[in-house]
Amino acid sequence: MFEYYKPTEHGGLKEDGIPDMRVGTGEKYKPTEHSGLKEDGVPDMRVGSGSTYKPTGK
């Protein structure tokens, strides 16, 4: 049976040695793993502590 070349099994490289852009590295930056900061150091407003409701204290 014929085996297909799979870039995922060869470090993300095509048969000719060029990187296959469809294969990810798995190294995606996640602000939630970096104290809510984006890669440039600016706070990511999507990452929060939940509700922003503050009671007025009537």
C-alpha distances in whole Angstrom, upper triangle without the diagonal:
4,6,10,13,15,19,20,18,20,24,23,23,21,19,22,24,26,26,25,28,26,25,28,30,31,35,36,40,42,45,46,45,47,51,50,50,48,46,50,52,53,53,51,53,50,50,53,55,55,58,60,63,66,69,72,74,77
4,7,10,12,16,18,16,17,21,21,20,17,15,19,21,22,23,21,24,23,22,26,27,29,32,34,38,40,43,44,43,45,49,48,48,45,44,47,49,51,51,48,50,48,48,51,53,53,56,58,61,65,68,71,73,75
4,7,9,13,14,12,14,17,17,16,14,13,17,18,20,20,18,21,20,19,22,24,25,29,31,34,36,40,40,39,42,45,45,44,42,40,44,46,47,47,45,47,45,45,48,50,50,53,55,58,61,64,68,70,72
4,6,10,11,11,12,15,14,14,11,10,14,16,17,17,15,18,16,16,19,21,23,26,28,32,34,37,38,37,39,43,42,42,39,38,41,43,44,45,42,44,42,42,45,47,48,51,53,56,59,62,65,67,70
4,6,9,8,9,12,11,10,8,7,11,12,13,13,12,15,14,13,17,18,21,24,25,29,31,35,36,35,37,40,40,39,37,35,38,40,42,42,40,42,40,40,44,46,46,49,51,55,58,61,64,66,69
4,5,6,7,10,8,9,8,9,12,12,13,12,10,13,11,10,13,15,17,20,22,26,28,31,32,31,33,37,36,36,33,32,35,37,38,39,36,39,36,37,40,42,43,46,48,51,54,57,60,63,65
4,5,5,7,5,5,5,8,10,10,10,8,7,10,9,7,11,12,14,17,19,23,25,29,30,29,31,34,34,33,30,28,31,34,35,36,34,37,34,34,38,40,41,44,46,49,52,55,58,61,64
4,6,6,5,8,9,11,14,13,13,10,9,11,9,7,9,10,12,15,17,21,23,26,27,26,28,32,31,31,28,27,30,32,34,34,32,34,32,32,35,37,38,41,43,47,49,53,56,58,61
4,6,7,9,10,11,14,13,14,12,12,14,13,10,12,12,14,17,20,23,25,29,30,28,30,34,34,33,31,29,33,35,37,37,35,38,35,35,38,40,41,44,46,49,52,55,59,61,64
4,6,6,8,9,11,9,11,10,10,13,13,10,13,12,15,17,20,23,26,30,31,29,31,34,34,33,31,29,32,34,36,37,35,38,36,36,39,41,42,46,47,51,53,57,60,62,65
4,6,9,11,13,10,11,8,9,12,12,9,10,9,12,14,17,20,23,26,28,26,27,31,31,30,28,25,28,31,33,34,32,35,33,33,36,38,39,43,45,48,51,54,57,59,62
4,7,10,11,9,9,6,6,8,8,6,8,8,11,13,16,19,22,25,27,25,27,31,30,29,27,24,27,30,32,32,31,33,31,32,35,37,38,42,43,47,49,53,56,58,61
4,7,8,5,5,4,5,9,10,8,11,12,15,17,19,22,25,29,30,29,30,34,33,32,29,27,29,32,34,35,33,36,35,35,38,41,42,45,47,50,53,56,59,61,64
4,5,5,5,6,6,10,10,10,13,15,18,20,22,25,28,31,33,32,33,37,36,35,32,30,32,35,37,38,36,39,37,37,41,43,44,47,49,52,55,58,61,64,67
4,5,8,9,10,13,14,14,17,18,21,23,25,29,32,35,37,35,37,40,40,38,36,33,36,39,40,42,40,42,40,41,44,47,48,51,52,56,59,62,65,67,70
4,6,9,10,14,15,15,18,19,22,24,26,29,32,36,38,36,37,41,40,39,36,33,35,38,40,42,40,43,41,42,45,48,49,52,53,57,60,63,66,68,71
4,6,9,12,14,13,16,16,20,21,23,26,30,33,35,33,34,38,37,36,33,30,32,35,37,39,37,40,39,39,43,45,47,50,51,54,57,61,63,66,69
4,6,9,12,12,14,15,18,19,21,24,27,31,33,31,32,36,35,33,30,28,30,33,35,36,35,38,36,37,40,43,44,47,48,52,55,58,61,63,66
4,6,9,8,10,11,15,16,17,20,24,27,29,28,29,32,31,30,27,24,27,30,31,33,31,34,33,33,37,39,41,44,45,48,51,54,57,60,63
4,5,6,9,11,14,16,17,20,23,26,28,27,29,32,31,30,27,25,27,30,31,33,30,33,31,32,36,38,39,42,43,47,50,53,56,59,61
4,5,7,10,13,14,14,18,20,24,26,25,26,30,28,27,24,22,24,27,28,29,27,30,28,29,33,36,36,39,40,44,46,50,53,55,58
4,6,10,12,14,14,18,20,23,25,25,26,30,28,27,24,23,26,28,29,30,27,29,27,28,32,35,35,38,39,43,46,49,52,54,57
4,7,9,12,13,16,19,22,24,23,25,28,27,26,24,22,25,27,29,29,27,29,27,28,31,34,34,37,39,42,45,49,52,54,57
4,6,8,9,13,15,19,20,19,21,24,23,23,20,18,22,24,25,26,23,26,24,24,28,30,31,34,36,39,42,45,48,51,53
4,5,8,11,14,18,19,17,19,23,22,21,19,17,20,22,24,25,23,26,24,24,27,30,31,34,36,39,42,45,48,50,53
4,6,9,11,15,16,14,16,20,20,19,17,16,20,21,23,23,21,24,21,21,24,26,28,31,33,36,39,42,45,47,50
4,6,9,13,14,12,14,17,17,16,14,13,16,18,20,20,18,22,20,19,23,25,26,30,31,35,37,41,43,46,49
4,6,10,12,11,12,15,14,14,12,11,14,16,17,17,15,18,16,16,20,22,23,27,28,32,34,38,40,43,46
4,7,9,8,9,12,11,10,8,7,11,12,13,14,12,15,14,13,17,20,21,24,25,29,31,35,38,40,43
4,5,6,7,10,8,9,8,9,12,12,13,12,10,13,11,10,14,16,18,21,22,26,28,32,34,37,40
4,5,5,7,5,5,5,8,10,10,10,8,7,10,9,7,11,13,15,18,19,23,25,29,31,33,37
4,6,6,5,8,9,11,14,13,13,10,9,11,9,7,9,11,13,17,18,21,23,27,30,32,35
4,6,7,9,10,11,14,13,14,12,12,14,13,10,13,14,16,20,21,25,26,30,33,35,38
4,6,6,8,9,11,9,11,10,10,13,13,10,13,14,17,20,21,25,26,30,32,34,38
4,6,9,11,13,10,11,9,9,12,12,9,10,11,14,18,18,21,23,26,29,30,34
4,7,10,11,9,9,6,6,8,8,6,8,10,13,16,16,20,21,25,27,29,33
4,7,8,5,6,4,5,9,10,8,11,13,16,19,18,22,24,27,30,32,35
4,5,5,5,6,6,9,10,10,13,16,18,21,21,24,26,30,32,35,38
4,6,8,9,9,13,14,14,17,20,22,25,24,28,30,34,36,38,41
4,6,9,10,13,15,15,18,21,23,25,25,28,30,34,35,38,41
4,6,9,12,14,13,15,18,21,23,22,26,27,31,33,35,38
4,6,9,12,12,13,17,19,21,19,23,24,28,30,32,36
4,6,9,8,10,13,15,17,16,20,21,25,27,29,32
4,5,6,8,12,14,16,15,19,21,25,27,30,33
4,5,7,10,11,13,12,16,18,21,24,27,29
4,6,10,10,12,12,16,19,22,25,27,30
4,7,9,11,12,16,18,22,24,27,30
4,6,8,9,12,14,18,21,23,26
4,7,8,11,13,16,19,21,24
4,7,9,12,15,18,20,23
4,6,9,11,15,17,20
4,6,10,13,15,18
4,7,9,12,14
4,6,9,12
4,6,8
4,6
4
